[in-house]
């Protein structure tokens, strides 16, 4: 019902829902569990899930250090010898 979309606070009218960006003021977006939709033009926005629920802490394993390729090792040794 329309009376559920508005509230009076300090003698001011406050709208509880968002307007449709395509249709403009006066056309509210319906709020579903996972999205906002406009009943007039069909505009839809997907809700973003809270970050706490989205990302569960993963167990991290210590990463092993990768050894450099033999060609890189040789190139580094040559550079060190040139510096000396």
C-alpha positions in Angstrom: 0.0 0.0 0.0 1.1 3.6 -0.6 1.1 4.5 3.0 3.9 2.0 3.6 6.2 3.9 1.2 6.2 7.2 3.1 6.9 8.3 6.7 6.5 11.7 8.4 9.5 12.8 10.4 9.7 16.3 11.9 6.9 17.5 9.6 8.8 16.3 6.5 7.8 13.6 4.1 10.4 10.8 3.9 10.3 8.2 1.2 11.3 4.7 2.3 12.1 3.2 -1.1 14.3 4.3 -4.0 13.0 5.8 -7.3 13.5 4.1 -10.6 16.4 5.8 -12.5 14.7 5.3 -15.8 11.1 6.3 -14.9 12.0 9.1 -12.5 10.4 10.4 -9.3 7.1 8.8 -8.4 7.9 5.3 -9.5 9.4 3.2 -6.7 11.6 0.1 -7.1 10.2 -3.0 -5.5 12.6 -4.6 -3.1 13.1 -8.4 -3.4 15.5 -10.6 -1.5 18.2 -10.4 -4.1 17.3 -7.4 -6.3 15.4 -4.2 -6.8 13.0 -4.0 -9.7 10.7 -1.5 -11.4 7.2 -2.8 -12.2 6.7 -0.2 -14.9 9.8 -0.5 -17.1 11.4 -3.7 -15.9 14.6 -2.0 -14.7 16.5 -4.4 -12.3 19.5 -3.9 -9.9 21.1 -6.9 -8.2 21.8 -6.5 -4.5 25.3 -7.0 -3.4 25.8 -9.5 -0.6 27.4 -8.3 2.6 31.2 -8.9 2.5 31.0 -10.9 5.7 28.8 -13.6 4.1 30.6 -13.4 0.7 34.1 -14.2 1.8 34.7 -16.9 4.3 38.1 -17.0 5.8 40.2 -19.6 4.0 43.0 -21.6 5.5 46.2 -20.4 4.1 49.2 -22.6 3.7 52.7 -21.2 3.7 53.9 -20.8 0.2 57.1 -22.5 -0.7 59.8 -20.2 -2.2 60.3 -20.8 -5.9 63.8 -21.3 -7.1 65.0 -19.2 -9.9 65.4 -20.7 -13.3 69.1 -21.8 -14.0 69.5 -19.1 -16.7 68.5 -16.4 -14.3 71.0 -17.7 -11.7 73.8 -17.6 -14.2 72.9 -14.1 -15.4 72.9 -12.9 -11.8 76.3 -14.5 -11.1 77.7 -12.8 -14.2 76.4 -9.4 -13.2 77.9 -9.8 -9.7 81.3 -10.8 -11.2 81.2 -7.7 -13.5 80.5 -5.4 -10.5 83.5 -6.8 -8.6 
